[in-house]
Amino acid sequence: MKLLGVSGSLRAASFNTALLHAAQEVAPDGVTIEIFRLHDLPLFNQDVEDQGDPAPVTAWKDAVRGADALLLACPEYNGGVTGVLKNAIDWASRGAPSALQGKTACIIGASPGVTGTVRAQDGLRQSLRKVSAEYWPLSEMLVGQAHTKIEAGVLNDEKTLAYLTRHLAAFVEHMRGVDRP
C-alpha cells in the first residue's frame, strides 16, 4: 500500500513534516509513505489553469492519483488550515475526474498549542468533503505542545510515537478492508 504524505507547512523545522518522517519509520509492513513537498506548487489561479497545469501541479495531481490514500499532516495557523494545504487541495480538485475523487485521507497534526490542530483539522475535513474526497472516520490525531515532543525534526516522545504507530496501523487496516477500483 502506498500512502502519500503531505505536510501543510513549508518550514524547514516543521513539526508536521517531522510527524510524516516519524510515520515513515513506524509504517506497518507492506506500507510505504512517500512525502510530497508542496514548496513549488503555485497559488491556484484560474488564468494559469486555463493555460494548462504547470509542471509542479501536474506532478502533484499525478502523485495523488498514484497513491492508495493520503496522510495529511495539518498545521493550524490562526485557527484554520494553512494556505499551503488548502491551495494543494484546490489544485488537486480541478479537472475531470478530480485527483481527489474518492481518495481517502488520514489526518494528523502537530502544534505548540494545547489543543493541537483540532480547528484546522475540522476545516480540512470540510474542504475534503466539498471536493468528494473521503476521510477516515477516526482520522483525528492531535499532537499538542509539539515543541516538547519534536526536537530538531525528530519525534522523540515515546507516547506520541506509540500513538502514531497505532493510528497508522488502524488506518491501514481500514484501507485494506475498503473496496477500491
Residue frames relative to the residue before (quaternion, step in Angstrom):
aa qw qx qy qz dx dy dz
M 1.0000 0.0000 0.0000 0.0000 0.00 0.00 0.00
K 0.1904 -0.7847 0.5843 0.0813 3.54 -0.96 0.92
L 0.1115 -0.7691 0.6280 0.0401 3.54 -0.78 1.13
L 0.2666 -0.7327 0.6038 0.1656 3.54 -1.08 0.77
G 0.1907 -0.7954 0.5705 0.0736 3.55 -0.54 1.23
V 0.0058 -0.7970 0.6024 -0.0435 3.55 -0.88 0.99
S 0.2024 -0.7642 0.6031 0.1063 3.53 -0.88 1.01
G 0.3702 -0.7381 0.5266 0.2019 3.54 -0.95 0.90
S 0.6411 0.4802 -0.3239 0.5035 3.57 1.26 0.34
L 0.3125 -0.7458 0.5604 0.1790 3.55 -1.09 0.74
R 0.4437 0.7221 -0.4388 0.2987 3.60 1.28 -0.17
A 0.5225 -0.6279 0.4802 0.3196 3.56 -1.05 0.78
A 0.7640 0.3129 -0.1691 0.5383 3.60 1.02 -0.78
S 0.1777 0.8349 -0.5010 0.1428 3.57 1.10 0.70
F 0.4500 -0.6694 0.5253 0.2710 3.56 -0.94 0.93
N 0.6769 0.5133 -0.2945 0.4377 3.58 1.00 -0.81
T 0.6195 0.4989 -0.3402 0.5015 3.58 1.08 -0.63
A 0.6139 0.5369 -0.3413 0.4673 3.59 1.06 -0.71
L 0.6171 0.5344 -0.3423 0.4652 3.60 1.04 -0.73
L 0.6512 0.5104 -0.3185 0.4626 3.59 0.97 -0.82
H 0.6475 0.5023 -0.3257 0.4717 3.60 0.97 -0.78
A 0.6297 0.5104 -0.3316 0.4827 3.59 1.03 -0.74
A 0.6287 0.5382 -0.3320 0.4527 3.59 1.02 -0.80
Q 0.6113 0.5431 -0.3537 0.4542 3.59 1.02 -0.72
E 0.6797 0.5103 -0.2847 0.4433 3.55 0.99 -0.86
V 0.7840 0.3238 -0.1641 0.5036 3.61 1.02 -0.74
A 0.3181 0.7673 -0.5033 0.2384 3.58 1.24 0.25
P 0.5437 -0.6237 0.4470 0.3399 3.59 -1.02 0.76
D 0.6620 -0.4885 0.3816 0.4213 3.57 -1.25 0.42
G 0.8052 0.2720 -0.2155 0.4809 3.55 -1.03 0.82
V 0.6602 0.4705 -0.3010 0.5021 3.59 1.28 0.08
T 0.0885 -0.7611 0.6400 0.0572 3.53 -0.98 0.91
I 0.1702 -0.7571 0.6222 0.1032 3.53 -1.15 0.69
E 0.1374 -0.7680 0.6241 0.0427 3.53 -0.60 1.22
I 0.2486 -0.7671 0.5735 0.1441 3.58 -0.81 0.97
F 0.1613 -0.7779 0.6041 0.0622 3.54 -0.77 1.11
R 0.2744 -0.7699 0.5597 0.1368 3.55 -0.75 1.09
L 0.3214 -0.7764 0.5215 0.1484 3.56 -0.88 1.01
H 0.3328 0.8087 -0.4460 0.1905 3.59 1.29 0.06
D 0.7605 0.3872 -0.2048 0.4793 3.61 0.97 -0.77
L 0.4840 0.6789 -0.4322 0.3435 3.59 1.26 -0.10
P 0.3396 -0.7517 0.5193 0.2233 3.63 -0.62 1.05
L 0.6126 -0.5073 0.4336 0.4235 3.55 -1.25 0.26
F 0.5275 -0.6302 0.4529 0.3455 3.56 -0.98 0.81
N 0.0925 0.7620 -0.6311 0.1118 3.52 -1.00 0.98
Q 0.4590 -0.7094 0.4671 0.2607 3.57 -0.61 1.14
D 0.6279 0.5392 -0.3416 0.4453 3.60 1.02 -0.74
V 0.6431 0.4986 -0.3143 0.4889 3.58 1.02 -0.80
E 0.6518 0.5182 -0.3148 0.4556 3.59 0.90 -0.91
D 0.6390 0.5464 -0.3260 0.4322 3.59 0.98 -0.80
Q 0.6610 0.4845 -0.2926 0.4927 3.59 1.22 -0.49
G 0.6150 -0.5021 0.3473 0.4990 3.57 1.30 -0.22
D 0.5764 -0.6153 0.4111 0.3467 3.53 -0.99 0.83
P 0.4365 -0.6603 0.5379 0.2901 3.59 -0.94 0.84
A 0.6966 -0.5011 0.3196 0.4020 3.59 -1.19 0.55
P 0.6700 0.4821 -0.3452 0.4467 3.68 0.82 -0.73
V 0.6242 0.5283 -0.3366 0.4669 3.60 1.10 -0.62
T 0.6400 0.5139 -0.3177 0.4747 3.57 0.96 -0.87
A 0.6482 0.5108 -0.3184 0.4664 3.59 0.94 -0.87
W 0.6394 0.5279 -0.3131 0.4631 3.59 1.00 -0.85
K 0.6861 0.4763 -0.2896 0.4675 3.59 0.79 -0.98
D 0.6437 0.5189 -0.3209 0.4619 3.60 0.98 -0.82
A 0.6442 0.5196 -0.3217 0.4599 3.59 1.00 -0.83
V 0.6432 0.5095 -0.3192 0.4741 3.60 0.97 -0.83
R 0.6774 0.4941 -0.2972 0.4567 3.59 0.84 -0.94
G 0.7039 0.4924 -0.2614 0.4402 3.58 1.03 -0.79
A 0.6277 0.5400 -0.3350 0.4496 3.58 1.25 -0.22
D 0.4969 -0.6330 0.5042 0.3134 3.54 -1.20 0.57
A 0.7788 -0.0780 0.0824 0.6169 3.57 1.12 -0.69
L 0.4247 -0.6945 0.5277 0.2425 3.54 -1.32 0.27
L 0.1484 -0.7264 0.6626 0.1064 3.53 -1.22 0.65
L 0.0711 -0.8394 0.5383 -0.0228 3.54 -0.15 1.35
A 0.1734 -0.7677 0.6128 0.0701 3.56 -0.65 1.17
C 0.1040 -0.8626 0.4932 -0.0423 3.50 -0.15 1.42
P 0.2108 -0.7571 0.6045 0.1303 3.60 -0.49 1.14
E 0.2917 -0.7262 0.5834 0.2170 3.55 -1.30 0.09
Y 0.0262 -0.7759 0.6299 -0.0205 3.54 -0.70 1.13
N 0.8492 -0.0590 0.0068 0.5248 3.57 -0.74 1.06
G 0.7221 -0.4752 0.2412 0.4410 3.55 0.95 0.91
G 0.7560 0.3552 -0.2134 0.5067 3.60 1.17 0.23
V 0.7005 -0.4198 0.3750 0.4387 3.51 -1.43 -0.09
T 0.5030 -0.6430 0.4768 0.3259 3.57 -1.01 0.71
G 0.6040 -0.5598 0.4321 0.3675 3.55 -1.21 0.55
V 0.5987 0.5846 -0.3465 0.4239 3.56 1.08 -0.75
L 0.7179 0.4365 -0.2533 0.4795 3.59 0.81 -0.99
K 0.6404 0.5109 -0.3287 0.4700 3.59 0.96 -0.80
N 0.6304 0.5350 -0.3272 0.4576 3.60 0.99 -0.80
A 0.6479 0.5146 -0.3184 0.4626 3.59 0.97 -0.85
I 0.6433 0.5055 -0.3191 0.4784 3.58 1.00 -0.79
D 0.6352 0.5350 -0.3335 0.4462 3.57 0.95 -0.84
W 0.6725 0.4790 -0.3049 0.4747 3.61 0.86 -0.89
A 0.7009 0.4812 -0.2857 0.4422 3.61 0.80 -0.96
S 0.6350 0.5476 -0.3304 0.4333 3.59 1.18 -0.47
R 0.6193 0.5835 -0.3314 0.4076 3.56 1.21 -0.40
G 0.6918 0.4346 -0.3558 0.4538 3.55 -1.15 0.68
A 0.2874 -0.7489 0.5740 0.1648 3.50 -1.27 0.40
P 0.4953 -0.3652 -0.7660 0.1857 1.52 -1.04 2.22
S 0.6173 -0.5358 0.4323 0.3807 3.53 -1.27 0.44
A 0.5395 -0.6164 0.4637 0.3377 3.57 -1.08 0.71
L 0.6915 0.4827 -0.2656 0.4673 3.58 1.20 -0.54
Q 0.4161 0.7331 -0.4555 0.2864 3.59 1.27 -0.23
G 0.8613 0.0219 -0.0545 0.5046 3.57 -0.58 1.18
K 0.4613 0.6715 -0.4563 0.3579 3.60 1.25 0.09
T 0.2823 -0.7640 0.5584 0.1575 3.59 -0.93 0.90
A 0.1505 -0.7972 0.5823 0.0530 3.54 -0.98 0.92
C 0.2027 -0.6936 0.6772 0.1389 3.48 -1.27 0.66
I 0.1779 -0.8121 0.5522 0.0629 3.57 -0.73 1.07
I 0.0020 0.7572 -0.6527 0.0251 3.51 -1.00 0.97
G 0.0577 0.8253 -0.5613 0.0223 3.58 -1.13 0.31
A 0.1362 -0.7852 0.6025 0.0435 3.52 -1.13 0.78
S 0.0535 0.7835 -0.6140 0.0793 3.52 -1.07 0.85
P 0.5592 -0.5915 0.4486 0.3690 3.59 -1.15 0.46
G 0.5762 0.6118 -0.3728 0.3933 3.60 1.17 -0.46
V 0.6452 -0.5529 0.3778 0.3680 3.54 -1.24 0.49
T 0.7463 0.4096 -0.2240 0.4745 3.61 0.94 -0.83
G 0.4937 -0.6629 0.4418 0.3487 3.58 1.19 0.17
T 0.6967 -0.4482 0.3498 0.4374 3.57 -0.91 -0.91
V 0.1292 0.8560 -0.4935 0.0843 3.57 1.11 0.68
R 0.6950 0.4636 -0.2948 0.4639 3.62 0.84 -0.86
A 0.6482 0.5108 -0.3207 0.4648 3.58 0.96 -0.80
Q 0.6478 0.5144 -0.3252 0.4583 3.58 0.98 -0.80
D 0.6051 0.5370 -0.3542 0.4690 3.60 1.05 -0.68
G 0.6752 0.4910 -0.2863 0.4701 3.57 0.93 -0.92
L 0.6356 0.5276 -0.3277 0.4585 3.57 1.02 -0.77
R 0.6406 0.5139 -0.3295 0.4658 3.59 0.94 -0.81
Q 0.6235 0.5334 -0.3364 0.4622 3.58 1.02 -0.76
S 0.6652 0.4896 -0.3050 0.4741 3.60 0.91 -0.85
L 0.6476 0.5209 -0.3233 0.4524 3.60 0.95 -0.82
R 0.6291 0.5253 -0.3339 0.4657 3.60 0.99 -0.81
K 0.6608 0.5373 -0.3083 0.4237 3.57 0.91 -0.92
V 0.7548 0.3689 -0.2058 0.5019 3.61 1.05 -0.71
S 0.5454 -0.6696 0.3594 0.3536 3.59 1.28 0.49
A 0.4212 0.6258 -0.5237 0.3959 3.55 1.09 0.70
E 0.3449 -0.7210 0.5593 0.2199 3.54 -1.27 0.23
Y 0.1312 -0.7565 0.6252 0.1402 3.53 -1.22 0.24
W 0.5725 -0.5947 0.4514 0.3389 3.46 -1.14 0.77
P 0.5232 -0.6774 0.4057 0.3207 3.61 -0.69 0.99
L 0.7454 0.3388 -0.2108 0.5339 3.61 1.07 -0.60
S 0.3086 0.8334 -0.4251 0.1717 3.54 1.24 0.50
E 0.5529 0.6411 -0.4049 0.3454 3.60 1.14 -0.15
M 0.0976 0.7426 -0.6571 0.0851 3.54 -0.74 1.13
L 0.0770 -0.8190 0.5682 -0.0227 3.53 -0.48 1.26
V 0.0755 -0.7715 0.6311 0.0276 3.54 -0.84 1.01
G 0.1083 -0.8027 0.5862 0.0168 3.54 -0.30 1.30
Q 0.8198 0.1959 -0.1870 0.5046 3.54 -1.29 0.47
A 0.0646 0.8641 -0.4942 0.0710 3.52 1.04 0.92
H 0.5998 0.5874 -0.3606 0.4064 3.59 1.07 -0.62
T 0.6707 0.4570 -0.3029 0.4995 3.61 1.24 -0.30
K 0.7220 0.4368 -0.2223 0.4883 3.59 1.28 -0.27
I 0.7473 0.2670 -0.1463 0.5906 3.55 1.25 -0.50
E 0.0614 0.7930 -0.6004 0.0836 3.53 -0.70 1.13
A 0.8438 0.0297 -0.0670 0.5317 3.56 -0.95 0.97
G 0.7158 -0.4833 0.2485 0.4384 3.57 0.99 0.87
V 0.6579 0.4822 -0.3024 0.4931 3.58 1.27 0.23
L 0.3593 -0.6966 0.5831 0.2134 3.54 -0.94 0.99
N 0.0034 -0.8454 0.5323 -0.0447 3.57 -0.37 1.23
D 0.5184 0.6107 -0.4276 0.4188 3.58 1.23 0.27
E 0.4163 -0.7572 0.4485 0.2284 3.58 -0.44 1.23
K 0.6473 0.5166 -0.3322 0.4513 3.62 0.95 -0.79
T 0.6684 0.4864 -0.3010 0.4754 3.58 0.96 -0.85
L 0.6371 0.5193 -0.3253 0.4675 3.59 1.00 -0.78
A 0.6453 0.5008 -0.3178 0.4814 3.60 1.00 -0.78
Y 0.6306 0.5267 -0.3214 0.4707 3.58 1.03 -0.80
L 0.6500 0.5075 -0.3105 0.4727 3.59 0.93 -0.89
T 0.6367 0.5339 -0.3223 0.4535 3.58 0.96 -0.86
R 0.6817 0.4706 -0.2834 0.4832 3.61 0.88 -0.94
H 0.6394 0.5434 -0.3193 0.4404 3.56 0.97 -0.88
L 0.6797 0.4760 -0.2853 0.4796 3.59 0.88 -0.93
A 0.6396 0.5286 -0.3301 0.4500 3.58 0.93 -0.83
A 0.6635 0.4920 -0.3037 0.4749 3.59 0.96 -0.84
F 0.6404 0.5148 -0.3290 0.4654 3.60 1.00 -0.78
V 0.6614 0.4974 -0.3075 0.4696 3.58 0.89 -0.89
E 0.6240 0.5248 -0.3377 0.4702 3.59 0.98 -0.77
H 0.6334 0.5209 -0.3188 0.4752 3.58 1.00 -0.85
M 0.6939 0.4864 -0.2837 0.4488 3.59 0.83 -0.98
R 0.6383 0.5225 -0.3355 0.4550 3.58 1.02 -0.69
G 0.6896 0.4639 -0.2774 0.4820 3.58 1.19 -0.44
V 0.5886 0.5740 -0.3586 0.4421 3.57 1.31 -0.09
D 0.3837 -0.6921 0.5593 0.2469 3.57 -0.95 0.89
R 0.0380 -0.7922 0.6087 -0.0219 3.54 -0.77 1.12
P 0.5478 -0.6209 0.4416 0.3455 3.56 -1.10 0.64
